[in-house]
Amino acid sequence: MIKIAEKPLMASIEDVPGGTSKNFDEIINCIWLTIITMTTVGYGDYFPRTLIGRGLITIIAIWGNFLLAMLVVTLMNTVTMEKPEEKS
């Protein structure tokens, strides 16, 4: 969805010197942006420029925070011992 949302800007974005493409024409760049946003790292090397792209990334960031919170709660419930387990 990021690739589709950012498609109107692909004609105006030029490659960065050194041969690395900073656009969302390649699917790997879209995947990288999604993973970095979901883990709330946010390096800033790739970022959406359209309003729809920014909206999608905002939803992805909220979803990533939710998933991370659920992971922490699940791990804590798994590791926490019951009273009989603590006595033994």
N, C-alpha and C positions, 0 to 999 in steps of 0.2 A: 504494500500500500504506500510505503514511503517513496518507492521508485515511481509510482504513478503520480503521486502528489507533487513530486519535484520535477516531473518531466517538462513542464513549460520553461523552466530555467536552464535546461541542459544546453541549449544553443548558445547561451550567453556566458557560460562558465568556461574559463580557459584552464589548461593544465598548469600545475605549479612547476616551476623550473626544477629539473631533476627527474622528470618523467612520472611522478606520482600523481594520479588523478584524484582530485578532491570533489568529484561529483557523484551523484547517485545513479549514474548510468550502469554501473556494475552492481550486481546483486550482493556481492561480498561487502561492499561499502554500506549497504542498507542493513545487512545482518550485523555488521560491526557496530553501527549506530544503535541498533535495537539492544544488543547485549550490553553495551556500555551504559546506555540509559537505564535499562532494567536493573543493573547492579548499582546504580546511582554513582558511578565513577565520574562520568561526564568529562572526558579529556578535552573536548572542544575541537578536535581535529576535523570532525564531521558534524554538521548541524544543519537542520532544515532551514530553508529560506522562504518558503511559502507559508501562508496562513494555515492551510490544510495540513501541511507537513508538521508545523509546530503544534497543531492540535493533536495530531496522531502521537507525536513524541510525548506530549503532556499526559495523554492517556496511558502510554507505555510506561512512563515514569511512575505514575500512581499504581498501575498494575504490578510493577516490579517491587515497589515498597510493600504492597499487600502480600505478595508471594514471599518476600523475605521475612516479613513479620510472622506469617503462618509457619515458615520453616523453623524459626526460633522457638515459637510456642510448641510446636510438635517435638522438637529436640528436648526442650525443658521438661515436657510431660513424660517423655521416654526415660530421661535420666533421673528424674525425681523418684526417691524411694518411698514406699509406704511404711507405716509404723512397724509392722512385723519385720520388714527388711532391715530397718534401721537397728532394731534390737539384736538381730542376728549378726 
